[in-house]
Amino acid sequence: MEDDVSVSSRSPAGVDGDDQWEIHVDTCEELKLAADIVKDVTETWSAFVQTFDTEQAAGEAAFSAIFDAAPSLQSLFHGPRAVQAQKFVLSLGNIISHLDNPAALKVEVETLGFAHLSVDITIPRIALFRDAILDLFEVELGDAFTPTARDGWGQLLSYVGGSQIWIRTHFSARLKVLQESWKAANNRENPQVSDAERQKMLKQTKKDHKKNEIEIDPEVASTDSPDSSESSFSGNTGHTVLGTGNSTKVISDRRRCGNCLGTLLNCCKCCSFGKEANQKEKQDDGMRKEKRDPKPKDTQKSGKSQLQAADVPRTFTEMFQWNCAVMGLSGRRWMQEILSSFTSMVEHIADMRRLQQECNIVSIRIAKVTAAGVNWVNLSEFKSCMLAALRSLLPTVWDTTHEVAWNWLWDNIETILKSTMGKPLAWEQSLVGMFAALSDEQLFNYRVQLYERFFAAVPAGQDYFKQSNTRLHFIAESATNMSLKLLQDPWRMVDDVSALGLRHVGYGIPTEMFGPFTEAAVDALRGHVDETLALEAFNWSLSIISQMLVHTVTEGSTIVMKAINNNSVSQLVKAVSCAPRGERSNWVLIVKVGTQDISPFRWAIESGSLSAAKAIIEDLLAIRADRQRYYYGVDDLFQRHPDIIKILCSEAPMLLPTLLEGLIWRSRIVTQGARRVNYYVKNLVVSGSDGAFAGALPALVALGDPKIISHVAVDLVANLLWSGIVMHEFITSKLWFIASLVILMVSQTLLPEYRESFEVRVVTFVCRVLTYVLTLLRLLVQHSRDIFLAYYRKQTVRIFKVPFPKYLTKTYDLASFLLLICLILMWANEPFIWCYDAHDWPTEYCLTFEDGGFIYSVFAMCAVGLHWGLMADLAVFSTGLSAFVLVCVHVGSEIGRFMFALMFLLTAFASSITVLEHHYEDMKTVGDSLIALTGITLRLYEDDYRDLQNDALLLTAVFCFVTASAILLLNLLIAQLNCSYVYIYQNMLGYAKLKRSSVTVQTLAFLKMERWSRFVATLGLDVPLEFNEGDVGMAGGICVFEPPSQSIVATDRILRFGGSCSPDLEWPADTTKTGMDADEEQLEALEQLLNSTLHQLRKSKRGEHGSGFNASSQTPESGKGYSGYSGVSGVSALSSD
C-alpha cells in the first residue's frame, strides 16, 4: 500500500483528491508532474510575483500569510525578514524553473534540504506551511488559481517538505561531523593537540616508517606514476603501504630514505623531520654544520627544539603537505590543485551544483598541470594524505563516524572528478580546431541564430538585450570565446567569470536566463558544426560558465543591490535596516563572491541610481550610538573608496553637498556663547593608505565649483592647509620672483637716470646679468621641461592644426612663457653686449648700436609689464583682494567683446568715409579716419563738428558713428558689466577660495614627505573628540567653536539607542519619520488590513479543506555506509561510470 501511495505522489494522473499530497519522509525520489500541471504551476507563480512591486514584497506577503496561519512557525525563521523573503522567492523560483526536469528538480530540493538541516521540520508544520501558501495564492490570484494549479502546488510543496525531512534524517549528523571536524582541523589554536603531543605523533610516524623500512624512491615519487593505483591507507599514523606496481619501488636503502626526508625538509621547512636519515649522512651533515657554525651542542639543541616547536604543522594544509612529503608525493602538482580547492569542496558538499562546478574546474586544472596526461593521476593518493592529515590533527575525537563521513565526502568528489578526467585536453584541442575552421560568415550567422533562438525561448530577454546589433554580436562573440579560454587558462577565467557575474548583479539579470542562453548558443552552433566532440566540449565549457554566473549572481543579489537596481530609497532604507550594526557599512560598500567583489554604492553611481546613492551616503554618515560605542561609516567609506571625492566630482557632483554635510557634527548646546562643532575631515587631509596628501582637494579644485569649494568643511581644510604649511612654502617659492622684479625695476627704470656715473653703469650691468641668470635661466629650464613633458605625454591642444602644449592655455603659464620670450629678445638686443668695444664700457650707448636701443626698450617695457602682471598671483594672501582681481578678470571678457564691436564700427565707418569725396583733410585716408573716429569716441579729438558743416554727408556719417559707438555700445557695455558683476559677486569669495586652493594643491605637490608628516602630526587627527562634556566620541576630526547664530541646530544629529550593545544586533527601527513617511506607513498598514480581511472572507467562503497529510513513514531508517545523494550531477547518477 505504501508503494502505491508513493508512486501516486510521483505520478498524480488518475488519482483524485488530496491523496497526492501525501508527505513521504522515507524516500527522496524524483517527482514527475504532468505537463499541464507544470504549466499551471509556473504560470501561477509568475502571476503571483507580478502582483507585487518587487520579489521581496512577494516574499514578505508569503511570510505574513504563513505567520498569520501558524504563529508558531516564526521560531523557525532567523534573521532579517527582508533577507528571508528574498531567499524564499529565489529558492522557490529555482524549484519552479526545474519542474519539467525531475532530475534537476531533485537536485534543487536536495540543495534546499541541506541548507535547512538545522531547522526542526515536521509533517504538521509542512502541512501548515503548504496550506498557508495555497490560501495566499487563492486570495491574490482568485479564479486564476485553477484546481489543476492548486493540485500541482500541493504535490510540489508536500514533496519538498517530505524530502527535507528525509535529508535531515539521513545526512544531518554526517554533515555536522564534517563541518565541526573541518573547522577544528583548520584552527591554529586547536585545543585537541598540544605542540608536545603533535611532536610526539610526528616522531612516532617517522619511527613507524623506520621500523617497517618502507621508503619511496624519490625519482619515482617526484613523478606522477600511472601505476600507483594499488596504494591503500593503513593505520592511524598517516603512512602509506604501496603495492608492487610496475613502477613502484620498495627499497631498504637508508640513503634513499635520507633523500626522501631531504625533500620533506624543503617542503615543510622543518629541520626535525630530517632526523631519521641514515647515520652516515647525519654525521656528514653534522661535520659540515660544525664547520659553518661552531656552536656548543647544548645551544644547538636548544635552538633546534625551538625551531621544531615553531614549525609544527597546525592546519590541514600544513599537515597535508607534511604527509605528502613523508609518503613521497610532494612532487604531484595535481594534488596541489585539489588541495587549493578542497576548502571550497568541503564547504559546499551540501550543494551538489556548486560541488560539481568546483570539481569540473579542478579537473581542467589537473589536465593543464599533468604533462603526461590523465593516466598519471591516482586520486586515492590524495585520499590517503587527506585522512592521515585529519587523523593527526584530530586524534582525540576521530572515530568511525568521522571515518565514514570523510570517506563519503571523498567518494562524492572522486566520482565527479573521474567523470571528466582526461577529457579537458581533448575538448580544448577540438574547440581550437572548430573555431579555426569556422569562417567569418558562419560565425556571423551563428550569432544571429543564437539571439533568434534565445528570444524565442525567453521573450523577456529582449528587455535586457536592448543594445545595438553590433553590441549584441560582441557579447555573443565574447561568450563563445570564453568557452575556449576556460579550457586554456582556468585559473584566470574563474576570476574573470566571477567579476562578470558581479556586473550582472548590477544589471539585474535574472538567473533563469543563463540556461536558455547556453542552450540557444549550443543549438545555433550545431547548425554549423558536425563534430560531436567539439559540440560536447562547447556545451560542457559554456555550461560551467553559466553555472558560475548563476551562483555568482545568486550570492551577489543582496536586498541592497535589488533596491539599487530599482533606485528605490524606501527599499534601500528597509534593506539596510536589516543589517547588524557592526556590518551595516559593509552591506552597502562590498558584495564579495569568491575572490571578486563589487561595491553597491559605486554601482549605484555608475548605473545612475543617484537617489539610492544619496540614501547610502546619508546612512553611512549617520552617527549612531549605544552605551558602549559609536558607529560612524566615514572611515569605512574612504577605506573602500579612497577616491570617492574624485568619483563624485566626475560622475555625481550633486551628491557632494550630502557627503560634506555628513562630515560635520554640531552641538545643540551652546556653552559660553559658542557652539562646539566637530569636522571629521581626516580623510580629506590624509590618505589612509600611506599618509600622503589626500586627493580630495585636488578633485574639488578640478571641479571648479565655487559653491562646493566654499562649503564649511572644505573651507576648513583649505584654510588649515594654507595657514599651517602652504603659506610659508608659497612665500618661500615666490621670493626669487619678487627679487627678480626688484632687480629688473632697478636696472630698467631707476639707474638709467644716473648713467653718467661709472659706478652706476657697473651696477646696472650687474643687475642685467642677475636678471638673465636668475630669471631667464630659471624660466628657460622650467618651460623647457614643461614643453617636453607636454609633447611626450601628448598633452597638447591644436591651434590652426598646430599642436601646442596644453599647459599654456592657463593665463599665468602663458604670461610666464611670454616673459621668457621677452627676456630672450632683451638678451639678444642687450646694449651692454653690442657696445662691448666702446672705450667707456660698461655702457649701453654707442654709435654701433644707436638704432637698436629702441628695439631693446620695447622688449624691456613688455617684460616689466608682464612681470608686474604676474605679481597678481600674490593676491591669494588676501581673500578679498583675490576676489577683486578675479572679478576684474571675469568682467574683462565683456570689455573684450565691446572692443571687438568697436573695432568693427571704426573699420566700417573709416572705410566708408574715405570713399566719400569731401574736403576734410583729417579723414582723407583710412588711417587718418580711424584715428579721428577713435579720438571722437574717446573724447580726445580737438576739432569741432562745425568744421564739418560744409560736408553734410560727412557730418551725417560722423553723427551715425557717434550714435552707434558712444550711445549704443558704451551704454550696452555698462549694462553688461553690471549684470556680469552681479553674477560674479555672488560667487566672488568662492572663486577667490578656489584660486587659493589651486595654489595649495600646486604647492603640496612638491612638498617633502617629512615636512608633511610633521604637519599632520600637529593636527591631532588620532585623538578622539568630545561631543559634549565628558562624552568622548570618534577620532579623525578637528574641533572648532562657532557663534550660535552661524547655524541653527534643532535636534542632535547623533541617533542614540538603548537596549543591548551587541554589534551583531540590528539597530532598532527609527521612529523619527517625516510626514510623508508617516503617510506611506499608514497606507501600507491599511493595505495589509484590507488584504487580511479579503483573505479571511475568501477562506470562509471556500469551506473547510483537509490538511491532506499522511506519512508513509515518520521514522525512516537511516542509511548506512557511504550512501550519497543524487541528482543530475549527483553521485548515484554517475555511479555507473
C-alpha positions, 0 to 999 in steps of 0.5 A: 500500500505504501508503494502505491501511495508513493508512486501516486505522489510521483505520478498524480494522473488518475488519482483524485483528491488530496491523496497526492499530497501525501508527505513521504519522509522515507524516500527522496525520489524524483517527482514527475508532474504532468505537463499541464500541471507544470504549466499551471504551476509556473504560470501561477507563480509568475502571476503571483510575483507580478502582483507585487512591486518587487520579489521581496514584497512577494516574499514578505506577503508569503511570510505574513500569510504563513505567520498569520496561519501558524504563529508558531512557525516564526521560531523557525525563521532567523534573521532579517525578514527582508533577507528571508523573503528574498531567499524564499522567492529565489529558492522557490523560483529555482524549484519552479524553473526545474519542474519539467526536469525531475532530475534537476528538480531533485537536485534543487530540493536536495540543495534546499534540504541541506541548507535547512538541516538545522531547522526542526521540520515536521509533517504538521508544520509542512502541512501548515506551511503548504496550506498557508501558501495555497490560501495566499495564492487563492486570495491574490490570484482568485479564479486564476488559481485553477484546481489543476494549479492548486493540485500541482502546488500541493504535490510540489510543496508536500514533496519538498517538505517530505524530502527535507525531512528525509535529508535531515534524517539521513545526512544531518549528523554526517554533515555536522561531523564534517563541518565541526571536524573541518573547522577544528582541523583548520584552527591554529589554536586547536585545543585537541593537540598540544605542540608536545603531543603533535611532536610526539605523533610526528616522531612516532610516524617517522619511527613507524616508517623506520621500523617497517623500512618502507621508503619511496624512491624519490625519482619515482615519487617526484613523478606522477606514476600511472601505476600507483593505483594499488596504494591503500591507507593503513593505520592511524599514523598517516603512512602509506603501504604501496603495492608492487606496481610496475613502477613502484619501488620498495627499497631498504636503502637508508640513503634513499630514505635520507633523500626522501626526508631531504625533500620533506625538509624543503617542503615543510621547512622543518629541520626535525623531520630530517632526523631519521636519515641514515647515520652516515649522512647525519654525521656528514651533515653534522661535520659540515654544520660544525664547520659553518657554525661552531656552536656548543651542542647544548645551544644547538639543541636548544635552538633546534627544539625551538625551531621544531616547536615553531614549525609544527604543522597546525592546519590541514594544509600544513599537515597535508603537505607534511604527509605528502612529503613523508609518503613521497608525493610532494612532487604531484602538482595535481594534488596541489590543485585539489588541495587549493580547492578542497576548502571550497569542496568541503564547504559546499558538499551540501550543494551538489551544483556548486560541488560539481562546478568546483570539481569540473574546474579542478579537473581542467586544472589537473589536465593543464598541470599533468604533462603526461596526461590523465593516466598519471593521476591516482586520486586515492593518493590524495585520499590517503594524505587527506585522512592521515592529515585529519587523523593527526590533527584530530586524534582525540575525537576521530572515530568511525563516524568521522571515518565514514563521513570523510570517506563519503565526502571523498567518494562524492568528489572522486566520482565527479572528478573521474567523470571528466578526467582526461577529457579537458585536453581533448575538448580544448584541442577540438574547440581550437580546431572548430573555431579555426575552421569556422569562417567569418560568415558562419560565425556571423550567422551563428550569432544571429541564430543564437539571439533568434533562438534565445528570444524565442525561448525567453521573450523577456530577454529582449528587455535586457538585450536592448543594445545595438546589433553590433553590441549584441554580436560582441557579447555573443562573440565574447561568450563563445570565446570564453568557452575556449579560454576556460579550457586554456587558462582556468585559473584566470577565467574563474576570476574573470567569470566571477567579476562578470557575474558581479556586473550582472548583479548590477544589471539585474539579470535574472538567473533563469536566463543563463540556461536558455542562453547556453542552450540557444548558443549550443543549438545555433552552433550545431547548425554549423558544426558536425563534430560531436566532440567539439559540440560536447566540449562547447556545451560542457565549457559554456555550461560551467560558465553559466553555472558560475554566473548563476551562483555568482549572481545568486550570492551577489543579489543582496536586498541592497543591490535589488533596491539599487537596481530599482533606485528605490530609497524606501527599499534601500532604507528597509534593506539596510535596516536589516543589517547588524550594526557592526556590518551595516557599512559593509552591506552597502560598500562590498558584495564579495563572491569568491575572490571578486567583489563589487561595491553597491554604492559605486554601482549605484553611481555608475548605473545612475541610481543617484537617489539610492546613492544619496540614501547610502551616503546619508546612512553611512554618515549617520552617527549612531550610538549605544552605551558602549560605542559609536558607529560612524561609516566615514572611515569605512567609506574612504577605506573602500573608496579612497577616491570617492571625492574624485568619483563624485566630482566626475560622475555625481557632483550633486551628491557632494553637498550630502557627503560634506554635510555628513562630515560635520557634527554640531552641538545643540548646546551652546556653552559660553556663547559658542557652539562646539562643532566637530569636522571629521575631515581626516580623510580629506587631509590624509590618505589612509593608505600611506599618509600622503596628501589626500586627493580630495582637494585636488578633485574639488579644485578640478571641479571648479565649483565655487559653491562646493569649494566654499562649503564649511568643511572644505573651507576648513581644510583649505584654510588649515592647509594654507595657514599651517604649511602652504603659506610659508612654502608659497612665500618661500617659492615666490621670493626669487620672483619678487627679487627678480622684479626688484632687480629688473625695476632697478636696472630698467627704470631707476639707474638709467637716470644716473648713467653718467656715473661709472659706478652706476653703469657697473651696477646696472650691468650687474643687475642685467646679468642677475636678471638673465641668470636668475630669471631667464635661466630659471624660466628657460629650464622650467618651460623647457621641461614643461614643453617636453613633458607636454609633447611626450605625454601628448598633452597638447591642444591644436591651434590652426592644426598646430599642436601646442602644449596644453599647459599654456592655455592657463593665463599665468603659464602663458604670461610666464612663457611670454616673459621668457620670450621677452627676456630672450629678445632683451638678451639678444638686443642687450646694449651692454653686449653690442657696445662691448668695444666702446672705450667707456664700457660698461655702457649701453650707448654707442654709435654701433648700436644707436638704432637698436636701443629702441628695439631693446626698450620695447622688449624691456617695457613688455617684460616689466609689464608682464612681470608686474602682471604676474605679481597678481598671483600674490593676491591669494594672501588676501581673500578679498583682494583675490576676489577683486582681481578675479572679478576684474578678470571675469568682467574683462571678457565683456570689455573684450567683446565691446572692443571687438564691436568697436573695432568693427564700427571704426573699420566700417565707418573709416572705410566708408568715409574715405570713399566719400569725396569731401574736403576734410583733410583729417579723414582723407585716408583710412588711417587718418579716419580711424584715428579721428573716429577713435579720438571722437569716441574717446573724447580726445579729438580737438576739432569741432563738428562745425568744421564739418558743416560744409560736408553734410554727408560727412557730418551725417556719417560722423553723427551715425558713428557717434550714435552707434559707438558712444550711445549704443555700445558704451551704454550696452557695455555698462549694462553688461558689466553690471549684470556680469558683476552681479553674477560674479559677486555672488560667487566672488569669495568662492572663486577667490577660495578656489584660486587659493586652493589651486595654489595649495594643491600646486604647492603640496605637490612638491612638498617633502614627505617629512615636512608633511608628516610633521604637519599632520602630526600637529593636527591631532587627527588620532585623538578622539573628540568630545561631543559634549562634556565628558562624552568622548566620541570618534577620532579623525576630526578637528574641533572648532567653536562657532557663534550660535547664530552661524547655524541653527541646530534643532535636534542632535544629529547623533541617533542614540539607542538603548537596549543591548550593545551587541554589534551583531544586533540590528539597530532598532527601527527609527521612529523619527519619520517625516510626514510623508513617511508617516503617510506611506506607513499608514497606507501600507498598514491599511493595505495589509488590513484590507488584504487580511480581511479579503483573505479571511472572507475568501477562506470562509467562503471556500469551506473547510479543506483537509490538511491532506497529510499522511506519512508513509513513514515518520521514522525512516531508517537511516542509511548506512555506509557511504550512501550519497545523494543524487541528482543530475550531477549527483553521485548515484547518477554517475555511479555507473561510470 
